[in-house]
Amino acid sequence: MSSAAPERLPDNDTVTVLREVQDRVLWLSTAIIDHANRVRPNPTGLKVGGHQASSASMVSIMTALWFARLRARDRVSVKPHASPVLHAINYLLGDLDEKYLTTLREFGGLQSYPSRSKDPDQVDYSTGSVGIGATAPIWGALARRYVESHGGGAGTGRQYSLVGDAELDEGACWEAVLDPNVAELGEVVWIVDLNRQSLDRVVPNIGATRLQGMFEAAGWQVLTVKYGRLLQELFERPGGAALRRRIDEMSNPEYQRLLRCTPAQLRERLTTPELAPLLDTLDDETLHAAIRNLGGHDLSALLDTFDAIDDHRPTVVFAYTVKGFGLASEGHPQNHSSLLTAEQLGSLAERVGISPENPWQKFAEGSAAARLCASTAARLEREPVEPHPVPALPSDIGRTPSGRTTTQAALGRALLDLTREAPEAAELVVTLCPDVSSSTNLGGWVNKVGVWSPQERVDWFADDPETILHWRERPSGQHLELGIAEVNLVSALGELGTTWSRWGRPLLPIGVLYDPFVERALEPWSFGIYGGGQSILVGTPSGVTLAPEGGAHQSVTTPSVGLEQPGCVTYEPAFALDVEWTLLASLSRLGRPDGTSAYLRLSTRPVDQSLAAVPSDPAARERRRRQVVAGAYPIRTAAVARPDVTLVTMGAMVTEALEAADRLDALGKHADVVCVTSPGLLFRAGQARAGQETADTWILESALPSERSAPMVTVLDGHPHTLAFLANVHRVRAAHLGVTRFGQSGDLESVYRHHGIDTDSIIQAALDVAD
């Protein structure tokens, strides 16, 4: 495999062959979409979709990049609507079988948008969630550097992002661009497809100059390829300066309208006394070509721009393009999802020298274009990834916590214990926080492992005796802080979680943020999981248990996040030992082909650890651990053959549930208490028992044995629907307590009473269902 820059042909020869390849890529990407919509049978009549115009605007950029400048070690995130272009290129390079060209958006075929996990050909980054795929190469670059500073194996290479200009409306882009860590990532290159159109219209004031200034202010190199060689040559002629001024000063909609004009109409709209002499020298064909000769479609201009990229800082290239370039729909304000007619497709085939009866033909063997495809394929061939297994992780460190502590504090303690009990595995752990390292109890861990930085930095507070959190930044550090931007945090988390598949170097990434902000971060985290990123997300503190903080900082719906999130196991442990066991189990599922992510919801409420009643017998302790990891365990069993009621609780509410059981016993009502650690795993077990999923089912009978089935009360610090399904395990009467309103500030007892999850409310609900 060669990672060197491609051999440079004489410029004219290069461009000539690239134009031929460009035309074929345009045809293939257009035909792929046409076949999905007009040729393939569609008995339901539902719209299949696809984006011929959005693909066409990227064809020149991607042709120049892949066939002239890309190297095997580089990675590219492709604009979602340009996925057919990527598949067309992969087909010409021999990386995609012809049979897939007819399967766009078909079940089991080519995905709507590039997907690392679902597409049959090589895709570097999954895209489709606007703004998230665009920023992924930034975090991919960060992950690569982290791996290189912790044992190596990730190599070098640029991280390209092909971005639609409308995608820059997304806040996720600017959160990433402005992060202080990003200014040092010289391997990051964004290429903006500046076609100045959105889905419905031509954007009147896209403000390219303003965007350029924003990138420059963030420390990026800004390159602009606005005009092609033909226009640049015209600008040098008498009257050329006036032509340039006229084009520069016209609005986006006025310019786009010119693309729909005949040569005669162009002359009418452009002719002024100042421009007439120049326009009179141009024949119709030249004038028609000149008005659409933007830099993003001029292969020579693109190659020159790519060669000017500075690898010492991130770069953004603004490439002016025409949406639908080369198609009959080019420049039309409503061409976003439009399809060429059969007649228009036939005209395109004739122009690029393709027979519609053989739409998937490759270049003739021995032709210059075929040789270029072959040499490009050889240059971009990557060595197979050899996966390195994660070192063995213990399932139980062996401590039994005592006294009063919180599940949040238990996380930091478990990580420190891991460095002693399994140092090789602990070296793979990398933690991330959005400026909440100390307030989420990670201070001890940070002091132990240090903060990661590409180069060592002076800790000016190292000699300050009042400094508790020591911020030692060095390449060997294992903690990252990305500022107060949860989207950045989980986006980086996702890329750190893909290193096992990119380079065969697994990491064990853990992101810790305030639980009220989990939903803000959920989309990019979910998309990271979709792209193969395996990580642990920790939300803490959580729920209305954070009573004095009020409704703005009290999470309600997060308990069901993990239950509903594919590729993820959720845990809400009640005790410190539950945290250790679930964390170790979650870590053991990372960094492997069949791995899964995890979400841990932790609390700042101190709980008496003796309430856990951890068995002292080793076999009984192991049974409890297995139950905790599988989703639930009985924590209190009434001394009767069958209880009057079963109290099912989760997380911080275990104290109230146990207290309610004691008081019910005094009232002559006997209660079993079950502590749920993972509603998601219990739900899957129920589905598996019904034959609807593949999962272990033993935990249902272990935690909720049929011979002890009784009316049920569920209670948690979150929305009650999270546990409501458990009443169906044995089809019992039930009441479900939880939080369904925005929170209130106050003391814990008052807030719990306000939401009806206090001990009195549990007792009342238990008496109701028991009677």
LOPARO-731218 format. One record per residue (C-alpha): x, y, z; residue number from 0. Coordinates in steps of 0.02 Angstrom, whole numbers, plus 50000, padded with zeros to 5 digits. Each point is the difference from the previous one (the first is absolute). Example, Ala and Ser with C-alpha at 12.3 -4.5 7.8 and 13.67 -1.06 7.14 Angstrom:
{node {50615,49775,50390},0}
{node {50069,50172,49967},1}
***
This chain:
{node {50000,50000,50000},0}
{node {50067,50171,49954},1}
{node {49956,50152,50106},2}
{node {50100,50123,49896},3}
{node {49920,50140,49900},4}
{node {49945,49943,49828},5}
{node {50116,50016,49853},6}
{node {49966,50165,49911},7}
{node {49966,49991,49814},8}
{node {50027,50154,49891},9}
{node {49861,50119,50047},10}
{node {49906,49996,49835},11}
{node {50004,49810,49993},12}
{node {49942,49987,50180},13}
{node {49853,50116,49975},14}
{node {49947,49917,49838},15}
{node {49991,49827,50079},16}
{node {49920,50069,50159},17}
{node {49863,50081,49896},18}
{node {49961,49832,49923},19}
{node {49991,49920,50172},20}
{node {49898,50146,50064},21}
{node {49871,49976,49863},22}
{node {49987,49814,50039},23}
{node {49979,50034,50186},24}
{node {49864,50127,49960},25}
{node {49910,49874,49891},26}
{node {50014,49856,50124},27}
{node {49941,50101,50150},28}
{node {49854,50068,49901},29}
{node {49954,49830,49929},30}
{node {50009,49917,50171},31}
{node {49865,50119,50062},32}
{node {49899,49986,49840},33}
{node {49997,49810,50009},34}
{node {49941,50004,50181},35}
{node {49855,50115,49956},36}
{node {49950,49960,49820},37}
{node {50063,49826,49955},38}
{node {49992,49892,50155},39}
{node {49824,49934,50036},40}
{node {49912,50098,50137},41}
{node {49837,49913,50041},42}
{node {49961,50113,50150},43}
{node {50018,50161,49903},44}
{node {50095,50081,50143},45}
{node {50130,50129,49949},46}
{node {50174,49924,49997},47}
{node {50095,50164,49984},48}
{node {50179,50046,49969},49}
{node {50088,50160,49955},50}
{node {50065,50013,49823},51}
{node {50033,50187,50011},52}
{node {50088,49993,50168},53}
{node {50108,49858,49936},54}
{node {50042,50093,49840},55}
{node {50068,50151,50093},56}
{node {50128,49887,50086},57}
{node {50057,49898,49849},58}
{node {50146,50112,49949},59}
{node {50063,50020,50179},60}
{node {49994,49815,50037},61}
{node {50076,49951,49832},62}
{node {50147,50118,50026},63}
{node {50024,49942,50178},64}
{node {49987,49811,49976},65}
{node {50085,49983,49832},66}
{node {50140,50126,50024},67}
{node {50039,50044,50181},68}
{node {49928,49877,50127},69}
{node {50116,49877,50088},70}
{node {49963,49834,50083},71}
{node {50031,50069,50173},72}
{node {49874,50142,49974},73}
{node {49818,49989,50056},74}
{node {49850,50090,49925},75}
{node {49828,50043,50067},76}
{node {49885,50020,49850},77}
{node {49853,50120,49992},78}
{node {49845,49892,50032},79}
{node {49909,50042,49839},80}
{node {50156,49960,49898},81}
{node {50001,49816,50050},82}
{node {49966,49944,49820},83}
{node {50160,50089,49947},84}
{node {50099,49902,50130},85}
{node {49925,49836,49940},86}
{node {50033,50045,49819},87}
{node {50184,50033,50040},88}
{node {50015,49841,50102},89}
{node {49924,49904,49854},90}
{node {50129,50070,49878},91}
{node {50138,49956,50123},92}
{node {49940,49820,50015},93}
{node {49941,50017,50180},94}
{node {49815,49977,49962},95}
{node {49918,49859,49902},96}
{node {49890,50052,49854},97}
{node {49850,49911,50076},98}
{node {49987,50136,50134},99}
{node {49980,50143,49876},100}
{node {49816,49956,49981},101}
{node {49968,49990,50188},102}
{node {50006,50180,50062},103}
{node {49878,50014,50146},104}
{node {49947,49821,49974},105}
{node {49992,49882,50149},106}
{node {50175,49927,50022},107}
{node {50071,50114,49865},108}
{node {50088,50166,49992},109}
{node {49946,50112,50143},110}
{node {49917,50169,49979},111}
{node {50155,50082,50073},112}
{node {50178,49934,50023},113}
{node {50006,49870,50137},114}
{node {50156,49917,50072},115}
{node {49899,49857,50071},116}
{node {49869,49967,49865},117}
{node {50071,50043,49829},118}
{node {50090,49860,49906},119}
{node {50144,50111,49942},120}
{node {50130,50103,50091},121}
{node {49927,50145,50099},122}
{node {50112,50095,50119},123}
{node {49867,50096,50096},124}
{node {49813,49975,50017},125}
{node {49908,50159,49955},126}
{node {49820,50052,49987},127}
{node {49970,50086,50166},128}
{node {50029,50179,49944},129}
{node {50153,50080,50080},130}
{node {50055,49841,50088},131}
{node {50081,49915,49850},132}
{node {50080,50165,49953},133}
{node {50090,50016,50167},134}
{node {50044,49815,50016},135}
{node {50171,50017,49915},136}
{node {50050,50127,50133},137}
{node {49970,49874,50136},138}
{node {50073,49863,49890},139}
{node {50160,50102,49993},140}
{node {49997,50020,50188},141}
{node {49973,49813,50023},142}
{node {50143,49959,49880},143}
{node {50119,50114,50095},144}
{node {49946,49926,50166},145}
{node {50034,49823,49937},146}
{node {50169,50053,49932},147}
{node {50051,50072,50169},148}
{node {49943,49841,50091},149}
{node {50095,49862,49913},150}
{node {49980,50050,49818},151}
{node {49925,49904,49856},152}
{node {49886,50134,49926},153}
{node {50129,50075,49881},154}
{node {49975,50169,49918},155}
{node {49886,50072,49868},156}
{node {49880,50140,49965},157}
{node {49821,49999,50060},158}
{node {49889,50075,49865},159}
{node {49821,50057,50021},160}
{node {49894,50037,49846},161}
{node {49869,50120,50065},162}
{node {49847,50076,49921},163}
{node {49991,50189,50027},164}
{node {49827,49985,50079},165}
{node {50076,49880,50126},166}
{node {50097,50147,50071},167}
{node {49835,50061,50073},168}
{node {50016,49863,50130},169}
{node {50066,50055,50169},170}
{node {50096,49836,50015},171}
{node {50119,50061,49865},172}
{node {50045,50159,50092},173}
{node {50013,49917,50170},174}
{node {50133,49888,49922},175}
{node {50089,50135,49899},176}
{node {50017,50112,50152},177}
{node {50064,49869,50122},178}
{node {50177,50048,50054},179}
{node {50065,49824,49968},180}
{node {49955,50010,49816},181}
{node {50118,50141,49950},182}
{node {50147,49878,50019},183}
{node {49928,49867,49884},184}
{node {50087,50039,49837},185}
{node {49943,49838,49920},186}
{node {49818,50060,49999},187}
{node {49937,50063,49831},188}
{node {49822,50055,49968},189}
{node {49944,50025,49820},190}
{node {49839,50101,49992},191}
{node {49886,49969,49852},192}
{node {49947,50181,49980},193}
{node {49853,49978,49883},194}
{node {49897,50132,50094},195}
{node {49841,49898,49994},196}
{node {49898,49919,50136},197}
{node {49859,49875,49979},198}
{node {49871,50128,49945},199}
{node {50090,50152,49932},200}
{node {50155,50095,49953},201}
{node {50067,50073,50163},202}
{node {50003,50189,49971},203}
{node {50133,50048,50127},204}
{node {50109,49851,50035},205}
{node {50142,50116,50052},206}
{node {50154,49907,49938},207}
{node {50112,50144,50057},208}
{node {49926,49993,50174},209}
{node {50024,49810,50008},210}
{node {50180,50018,49942},211}
{node {50032,50127,50137},212}
{node {49926,49884,50132},213}
{node {50117,49859,49951},214}
{node {50149,50118,49995},215}
{node {49958,50065,50174},216}
{node {50002,49820,50061},217}
{node {50177,49978,49934},218}
{node {49959,49905,49840},219}
{node {50084,50021,49832},220}
{node {49866,50061,49879},221}
{node {50016,49960,49815},222}
{node {49872,50052,49870},223}
{node {49981,49930,49826},224}
{node {49868,50111,49924},225}
{node {50033,50014,49814},226}
{node {50063,49875,49872},227}
{node {50136,50024,49872},228}
{node {49882,50061,49862},229}
{node {49928,50141,50105},230}
{node {50171,50045,50068},231}
{node {50063,50015,49821},232}
{node {49852,50111,49955},233}
{node {50033,50110,50151},234}
{node {50172,50039,49927},235}
{node {49927,50067,49837},236}
{node {49943,50179,49970},237}
{node {49836,50018,50093},238}
{node {50040,49847,50107},239}
{node {50012,50099,50161},240}
{node {49824,50065,49970},241}
{node {49938,49823,49969},242}
{node {50076,49940,50162},243}
{node {49928,50147,50094},244}
{node {49829,49969,49924},245}
{node {50001,49815,50053},246}
{node {50072,50036,50172},247}
{node {49870,50132,50039},248}
{node {49844,49910,49939},249}
{node {49892,49907,50126},250}
{node {49999,49811,50009},251}
{node {49824,49986,49926},252}
{node {50044,50115,49855},253}
{node {50155,49896,49961},254}
{node {49904,49837,50012},255}
{node {49870,50067,49880},256}
{node {50137,50027,49870},257}
{node {50034,49813,50003},258}
{node {49826,49971,49931},259}
{node {50019,50125,49857},260}
{node {50035,49971,49816},261}
{node {50154,50087,49929},262}
{node {49887,50135,49927},263}
{node {49920,50030,50169},264}
{node {50171,50005,50080},265}
{node {50057,50139,49884},266}
{node {49841,50096,50036},267}
{node {50020,49987,50188},268}
{node {50188,50031,50006},269}
{node {50029,50129,49864},270}
{node {50045,50174,50059},271}
{node {50102,50132,49910},272}
{node {50147,49944,50104},273}
{node {49979,49814,49962},274}
{node {49937,50004,49821},275}
{node {50174,50001,49918},276}
{node {50052,49843,50095},277}
{node {49837,49907,49974},278}
{node {50005,50037,49814},279}
{node {50162,49900,49988},280}
{node {49921,49843,50074},281}
{node {49902,49873,49900},282}
{node {49844,49924,50077},283}
{node {50086,49840,50055},284}
{node {50139,50093,50090},285}
{node {49879,50118,50086},286}
{node {49889,49856,50054},287}
{node {50152,49906,50070},288}
{node {50076,50154,50082},289}
{node {49851,50045,50107},290}
{node {50006,49828,50084},291}
{node {50191,49988,50006},292}
{node {50014,50001,50189},293}
{node {50155,49941,50090},294}
{node {49914,49851,50080},295}
{node {49979,49924,49827},296}
{node {50170,50048,49928},297}
{node {50114,49851,50028},298}
{node {50160,50101,49976},299}
{node {49945,50131,50125},300}
{node {49951,49866,50125},301}
{node {50167,49910,49985},302}
{node {50094,50163,50025},303}
{node {49896,50037,50154},304}
{node {50026,49827,50075},305}
{node {50187,50024,49976},306}
{node {49993,50161,50101},307}
{node {49933,49916,50158},308}
{node {50106,50038,50154},309}
{node {50016,49847,50113},310}
{node {50049,50106,50151},311}
{node {49823,50060,50036},312}
{node {49826,49946,49949},313}
{node {49945,50054,49827},314}
{node {49833,50044,49923},315}
{node {49979,50009,49811},316}
{node {49851,50098,49936},317}
{node {49964,49925,49829},318}
{node {49870,50097,49900},319}
{node {49889,49876,49909},320}
{node {49836,49986,49906},321}
{node {49869,49885,50072},322}
{node {49958,49876,49864},323}
{node {50157,50042,49899},324}
{node {49998,49910,49833},325}
{node {49817,49950,50015},326}
{node {49846,50074,49919},327}
{node {49945,50057,50173},328}
{node {50158,50098,50039},329}
{node {49972,50159,50098},330}
{node {49812,49980,50016},331}
{node {49943,50056,50174},332}
{node {49890,49845,50023},333}
{node {50121,49869,49932},334}
{node {50044,49926,50170},335}
{node {49902,49839,49979},336}
{node {49952,50016,49818},337}
{node {50032,49858,49878},338}
{node {50053,50013,49819},339}
{node {49868,49947,49876},340}
{node {50036,49849,49890},341}
{node {50038,50118,49856},342}
{node {50119,50105,50107},343}
{node {50088,49843,50062},344}
{node {50020,49942,49821},345}
{node {50078,50167,49953},346}
{node {50123,49984,50144},347}
{node {50046,49823,49945},348}
{node {50033,50061,49823},349}
{node {50106,50145,50061},350}
{node {50112,49890,50109},351}
{node {50008,49857,49873},352}
{node {49898,49869,50093},353}
{node {49872,49879,49931},354}
{node {49841,50006,50108},355}
{node {49981,49814,49964},356}
{node {50166,49969,50089},357}
{node {50000,50134,50135},358}
{node {50131,49922,50114},359}
{node {50139,49976,49874},360}
{node {50176,50038,50058},361}
{node {50140,50078,49897},362}
{node {50073,49900,49859},363}
{node {50146,49894,50056},364}
{node {50165,50085,49962},365}
{node {49925,50173,49982},366}
{node {50076,50147,50093},367}
{node {49847,50011,50112},368}
{node {50007,49814,50041},369}
{node {50184,50016,50043},370}
{node {49963,50148,50113},371}
{node {49865,49901,50089},372}
{node {50119,49853,50024},373}
{node {50143,50107,50064},374}
{node {49882,50093,50116},375}
{node {49932,49837,50070},376}
{node {50178,49939,50032},377}
{node {50047,50163,50083},378}
{node {49848,50000,50114},379}
{node {50008,49818,50049},380}
{node {50013,49982,50187},381}
{node {50082,49862,50099},382}
{node {49875,49892,50095},383}
{node {49968,50056,50178},384}
{node {50067,49877,50126},385}
{node {49894,50016,50157},386}
{node {50087,50005,50168},387}
{node {49894,49924,50138},388}
{node {49960,50098,50157},389}
{node {50101,49934,50148},390}
{node {49904,49898,50127},391}
{node {49886,50098,50113},392}
{node {49947,49939,50173},393}
{node {49815,49975,50030},394}
{node {50015,50039,50185},395}
{node {50140,50097,50083},396}
{node {49951,49926,50168},397}
{node {49965,50151,50109},398}
{node {49836,50018,50096},399}
{node {49966,50186,50027},400}
{node {49937,50054,50170},401}
{node {49935,50159,50079},402}
{node {49906,50129,49896},403}
{node {50052,50045,49824},404}
{node {49929,50045,49831},405}
{node {49999,49905,49837},406}
{node {50085,50151,49920},407}
{node {50146,49989,50121},408}
{node {50006,49812,49972},409}
{node {50043,50027,49816},410}
{node {50163,50091,50040},411}
{node {50045,49872,50131},412}
{node {49968,49854,49881},413}
{node {50113,50078,49868},414}
{node {50140,50021,50127},415}
{node {49978,49821,50059},416}
{node {50013,49943,49819},417}
{node {50173,50079,49982},418}
{node {50059,49886,50141},419}
{node {49905,49841,49960},420}
{node {50014,50001,49810},421}
{node {50133,50127,49949},422}
{node {50012,49940,49819},423}
{node {49814,50023,49972},424}
{node {49999,50163,50098},425}
{node {50128,50071,49880},426}
{node {49868,49988,49862},427}
{node {49874,50103,50099},428}
{node {49981,50179,49942},429}
{node {49877,50115,50088},430}
{node {49919,50157,49930},431}
{node {49907,50142,50085},432}
{node {49924,50165,49943},433}
{node {50080,50104,50140},434}
{node {49924,49897,50142},435}
{node {50146,49889,50051},436}
{node {50005,50053,50181},437}
{node {49812,50020,50025},438}
{node {49970,49823,49937},439}
{node {50128,49923,50120},440}
{node {50133,49960,49871},441}
{node {50132,50104,50090},442}
{node {50092,49850,50073},443}
{node {50006,49913,49832},444}
{node {50062,50157,49912},445}
{node {50136,50024,50131},446}
{node {50052,49819,49977},447}
{node {50007,49987,49809},448}
{node {50024,50181,49944},449}
{node {49920,50100,49861},450}
{node {50035,49956,49818},451}
{node {50083,50129,49889},452}
{node {50098,49977,49837},453}
{node {50148,50079,50088},454}
{node {50046,50024,50182},455}
{node {49947,50165,50076},456}
{node {50059,50086,50158},457}
{node {49884,49982,50150},458}
{node {50022,50171,50077},459}
{node {49898,49952,50153},460}
{node {50100,49843,50040},461}
{node {50083,50086,50149},462}
{node {49840,50081,50064},463}
{node {49958,49911,50165},464}
{node {49816,50044,49985},465}
{node {49981,49916,49830},466}
{node {49904,49837,50018},467}
{node {49972,49956,49816},468}
{node {50170,49989,49915},469}
{node {49987,50041,49813},470}
{node {50155,49913,49934},471}
{node {49991,50003,49810},472}
{node {50109,49876,49906},473}
{node {49990,49874,49856},474}
{node {49985,49855,50124},475}
{node {49846,50076,50086},476}
{node {49835,49907,49994},477}
{node {49873,50138,50030},478}
{node {49933,50123,49872},479}
{node {49900,50158,50032},480}
{node {49914,50083,49853},481}
{node {49918,50153,50076},482}
{node {49814,50020,50034},483}
{node {49936,49919,49841},484}
{node {49915,49833,50023},485}
{node {49988,49970,49813},486}
{node {50189,50012,49986},487}
{node {50020,49882,50148},488}
{node {49894,49859,49931},489}
{node {50061,50025,49822},490}
{node {50178,49975,50060},491}
{node {49939,49856,50107},492}
{node {49930,49914,49846},493}
{node {50162,50018,49902},494}
{node {50106,49940,50146},495}
{node {49882,49852,50003},496}
{node {50037,49954,49818},497}
{node {50189,49982,50014},498}
{node {49981,49811,50020},499}
{node {49928,49989,49824},500}
{node {50100,50139,49915},501}
{node {50173,49949,50057},502}
{node {49975,49843,50105},503}
{node {50044,50099,50157},504}
{node {49856,49993,50124},505}
{node {49968,50134,50129},506}
{node {49878,50001,50145},507}
{node {49923,50174,49990},508}
{node {49890,50068,50140},509}
{node {49912,50168,49982},510}
{node {49932,50082,50157},511}
{node {49875,50143,49994},512}
{node {49855,50068,50099},513}
{node {49851,49885,49974},514}
{node {49880,50145,49959},515}
{node {50104,50028,49842},516}
{node {50002,49819,49940},517}
{node {49858,50033,49881},518}
{node {50093,50147,49923},519}
{node {50143,49879,49965},520}
{node {49892,49852,49952},521}
{node {49992,50028,49811},522}
{node {50188,50004,49969},523}
{node {50029,49860,50125},524}
{node {49866,49893,49917},525}
{node {50074,50038,49830},526}
{node {50172,49953,50066},527}
{node {49932,49831,50054},528}
{node {49922,49979,49828},529}
{node {50173,50030,49924},530}
{node {50081,49866,50108},531}
{node {50057,50108,50146},532}
{node {49995,49902,50164},533}
{node {50007,50105,50157},534}
{node {49927,50030,50173},535}
{node {49897,50155,50033},536}
{node {49978,50047,50183},537}
{node {49862,50121,50050},538}
{node {50023,50072,50174},539}
{node {49923,50073,50106},540}
{node {49827,49948,49947},541}
{node {49816,50022,50032},542}
{node {49903,50107,50123},543}
{node {50116,49929,50132},544}
{node {50106,50151,49952},545}
{node {49866,50092,50096},546}
{node {50074,50174,50036},547}
{node {50048,50023,49816},548}
{node {49818,50013,49946},549}
{node {49911,49951,49841},550}
{node {50136,50062,49881},551}
{node {50122,49869,50065},552}
{node {49884,49855,50039},553}
{node {49994,49863,49867},554}
{node {49835,49910,49976},555}
{node {50002,49894,49841},556}
{node {50182,49941,50000},557}
{node {49967,49832,50090},558}
{node {49919,49933,49842},559}
{node {50138,50063,49884},560}
{node {50102,49842,50012},561}
{node {49845,49892,49994},562}
{node {49955,50075,49831},563}
{node {50174,50031,49928},564}
{node {50062,49863,49880},565}
{node {50175,49935,50031},566}
{node {49998,50054,50181},567}
{node {49974,49923,50173},568}
{node {49936,50118,50134},569}
{node {50034,49987,50186},570}
{node {49938,50100,50147},571}
{node {50088,49923,50150},572}
{node {49939,50029,50177},573}
{node {50159,49961,50096},574}
{node {50187,50027,49981},575}
{node {50033,49815,49970},576}
{node {49865,49999,49865},577}
{node {50098,50141,49916},578}
{node {50160,49899,50002},579}
{node {49919,49844,49931},580}
{node {49902,50086,49863},581}
{node {50149,50108,49951},582}
{node {50114,49849,49984},583}
{node {49867,49907,49900},584}
{node {49978,50151,49886},585}
{node {50187,50018,49973},586}
{node {50012,49815,49955},587}
{node {49877,50029,49856},588}
{node {50105,50135,49916},589}
{node {50129,49990,49861},590}
{node {49943,49844,49911},591}
{node {49895,49954,49847},592}
{node {49850,49944,50103},593}
{node {50020,50140,50127},594}
{node {49869,50120,50067},595}
{node {49998,50171,50081},596}
{node {49931,50038,50172},597}
{node {49913,50141,50091},598}
{node {50018,50015,50189},599}
{node {49882,50117,50094},600}
{node {50077,50046,50167},601}
{node {49945,50102,50151},602}
{node {50075,50120,50128},603}
{node {49887,49936,50138},604}
{node {50098,49917,50142},605}
{node {49930,49827,50037},606}
{node {50036,49884,50146},607}
{node {50098,49860,49917},608}
{node {49947,49872,50130},609}
{node {49827,50004,49922},610}
{node {50071,49904,49852},611}
{node {50018,49847,50112},612}
{node {50140,49930,49891},613}
{node {50021,49814,50038},614}
{node {50163,49954,50084},615}
{node {50005,49825,49926},616}
{node {50103,50004,49838},617}
{node {49875,49898,49900},618}
{node {49853,50105,50060},619}
{node {50097,50159,49964},620}
{node {50034,49941,49822},621}
{node {49815,49961,49979},622}
{node {49958,50177,50054},623}
{node {50129,50071,49879},624}
{node {49926,49902,49855},625}
{node {49827,50064,50045},626}
{node {50061,50180,50010},627}
{node {50083,49988,49830},628}
{node {49849,49912,49924},629}
{node {49878,50134,50056},630}
{node {49921,49972,50172},631}
{node {50012,49910,50167},632}
{node {49887,49970,50151},633}
{node {50064,50107,50140},634}
{node {49865,49959,50129},635}
{node {49896,49841,50006},636}
{node {49854,49995,50122},637}
{node {49995,49851,50118},638}
{node {49838,49934,49931},639}
{node {49955,49876,49863},640}
{node {49934,50138,49887},641}
{node {50012,50188,50031},642}
{node {49853,50119,49997},643}
{node {50092,50119,49886},644}
{node {50163,50014,49904},645}
{node {50091,50166,50005},646}
{node {50113,50025,49849},647}
{node {50123,50143,50011},648}
{node {50153,50067,49912},649}
{node {50149,50110,50044},650}
{node {49981,50135,50132},651}
{node {49824,49946,50050},652}
{node {50060,49839,50082},653}
{node {50001,50085,50170},654}
{node {49816,50048,49989},655}
{node {49950,49829,49935},656}
{node {50086,49908,50143},657}
{node {49927,50119,50128},658}
{node {49827,49976,49925},659}
{node {50021,49810,50013},660}
{node {50041,50015,50185},661}
{node {49848,50108,50033},662}
{node {49886,49888,49897},663}
{node {50060,49851,50101},664}
{node {49947,50093,50158},665}
{node {49828,50023,49920},666}
{node {49987,49813,49968},667}
{node {50036,50013,49815},668}
{node {50152,49900,49947},669}
{node {50106,50072,49859},670}
{node {50139,49932,49892},671}
{node {50120,50133,49935},672}
{node {50086,49980,49832},673}
{node {50142,50116,49947},674}
{node {50009,50028,49812},675}
{node {50169,50046,49927},676}
{node {49956,49990,49814},677}
{node {49822,50019,49937},678}
{node {50064,49976,49824},679}
{node {50071,49828,50034},680}
{node {49840,49949,50089},681}
{node {49896,50059,49854},682}
{node {50108,49900,49879},683}
{node {49982,49848,50111},684}
{node {49812,50019,49992},685}
{node {50004,50016,49812},686}
{node {50110,49846,49987},687}
{node {49881,49902,50110},688}
{node {49864,50044,49875},689}
{node {50110,49942,49856},690}
{node {50025,50175,49932},691}
{node {50185,50022,50038},692}
{node {50156,49902,50042},693}
{node {50054,50029,50180},694}
{node {50019,49911,50166},695}
{node {49834,49983,50092},696}
{node {50057,49926,50165},697}
{node {50009,50169,50084},698}
{node {49811,50021,49998},699}
{node {49970,49845,50104},700}
{node {50150,50038,50109},701}
{node {49943,50176,50045},702}
{node {49812,49974,49985},703}
{node {49967,49815,50037},704}
{node {49828,49945,49945},705}
{node {49960,49917,50166},706}
{node {50017,50170,50085},707}
{node {49902,50101,49872},708}
{node {49893,50133,50084},709}
{node {49925,50171,49963},710}
{node {50142,50119,49956},711}
{node {50053,50178,50035},712}
{node {50144,50069,49896},713}
{node {50091,50158,50052},714}
{node {50148,50093,49928},715}
{node {50071,50175,49986},716}
{node {49945,50021,49820},717}
{node {49852,49970,49888},718}
{node {49893,49855,50066},719}
{node {49978,49918,49830},720}
{node {50181,49940,50013},721}
{node {49951,49858,50117},722}
{node {49814,49985,49960},723}
{node {50026,49851,49884},724}
{node {50056,49891,50147},725}
{node {49819,49978,50056},726}
{node {49976,49895,49844},727}
{node {50132,49872,50052},728}
{node {49868,49911,50105},729}
{node {49849,50106,49948},730}
{node {49970,50078,50170},731}
{node {49909,50156,50058},732}
{node {50121,50144,50013},733}
{node {50028,50182,50042},734}
{node {50144,50095,49923},735}
{node {50080,50146,50091},736}
{node {50125,50120,49926},737}
{node {50029,50176,49936},738}
{node {49884,50069,49867},739}
{node {50017,50188,50028},740}
{node {50139,50127,49998},741}
{node {50090,50005,50165},742}
{node {50000,50123,50144},743}
{node {50141,50063,50107},744}
{node {49997,49947,50183},745}
{node {50059,49872,50125},746}
{node {49998,49818,49950},747}
{node {49849,49951,50105},748}
{node {49894,50143,49931},749}
{node {50047,49967,49820},750}
{node {49966,49813,50015},751}
{node {49831,50038,50080},752}
{node {49959,50124,49861},753}
{node {50026,49864,49869},754}
{node {49918,49861,50099},755}
{node {50154,49890,50016},756}
{node {50028,50019,50187},757}
{node {49977,49858,50124},758}
{node {49821,50047,50043},759}
{node {49951,49999,49816},760}
{node {50077,49827,49977},761}
{node {49904,49932,50150},762}
{node {49835,50074,49941},763}
{node {50025,49927,49825},764}
{node {50046,49831,50075},765}
{node {49845,49995,50109},766}
{node {49891,50045,49850},767}
{node {50066,49863,49886},768}
{node {50009,49871,50140},769}
{node {49817,50028,50044},770}
***
